[in-house]
């Protein structure tokens, strides 16, 4: 097993952990938003807007993590 194989393996683990973390984060975010909307239906629009913004930020951080792992794996 050469150094390239270890780089690819670590990049796969890093990308996998980033995606798992993002999935868990967005899942908790959506659960909290649904709970908040059920408790106070009049604020559902504001809660939905805040949820979409937070989900976009989580997705952006995940994309950054995946790009970093790919750059580390593919560097010469």
Secondary structure, 3 states (H helix, E strand, C coil): CCHHHHHHHHHHHHHHHHHHHHHHHHHHHHHHHHHHHHHCHHHHHHHHHHHHHHHHHHHHHHHHHHHHHHHHHHCC
